[in-house]
Amino acid sequence: MSRQIILDTETTGLDVTRNHKIIEVGCVELIDRKYTGKKFHKYLNPLREIDQGAISIHGITNEFLKDKPIFKDIKDELLNFINGSELIIHNAPFDVGFLELEFKNSSQKIKLDLICKIFDTLVYARRLHPGQKNSLDALCKRYDIDNSSREFHGALLDARILGDVYLAMTGGQTSFNLIKDKVIKKEIASENKVNAKYIVKKANEDELRAHNTLCAVINDASDNRCIWNIFKF
């Protein structure tokens, strides 16, 4: 079983070294590349003012956060939710840096890469699409992901959008036709009855991502004629 957590944060500002804090954490769970419906979402009181530039991006105000918990109050719940998973994050150093500082300030020093595997979708997108824009909005446009509800940035909303982008970018699972899926499963079951030694083994996440990277290289070298991209599931 592959458990992944799509994670995003919103903060009071962009510089973790200037004592900026997390004000929102959003996490969405995937099991074997499928949404489970489980999520973790909290707004947090940073005990400091939010930069005006940050408010213009996420729309979260100081007034709204006055009665919200501080990070220390929710850290154990968050840790339990993400522990042992693979974290899927866009521009991982940013979110990881803020989270590790928040844990440290809450008297619990944690290195996230020691308790979770971390996959940076921005690094992966740059490898697939060098020289192109690879922001979350740009990737939504490239992979035909609906982000029309993203008037402001929001941790939970962005985590769900990133999840759709990640699945499309690493295998196109979001567009997999349900009827087709049922037909394939039926055919496999039928073949298994005929030949009990027939084994169906799905590619794991690392294999899917490596395959997709190779397809991108072939696509660039062949003027967009990589056959695996044309018939991508």
ABEGO torsion letter per residue (X at the ends): XBBBBBBBBBBABABAAAGBBBABBBBBBBBGGBBAGBBBBBBBBAGBBBBAAAAAAAGBBAAAAAABBBAAAAAAAAAAAABGBBBBBBGAAAAAAAAAAAAAAAGBBBBAAAABBBBBAAAAAAAABBGBBABAAAAAAAAGBBAAABABBBAAAAAAAAAAAAAAAAGGAAABBAAAAAAAAAAAAAAAAABAABBBBBBBAAAAAAAAAAAAAAAAAAGGABAAAAABX
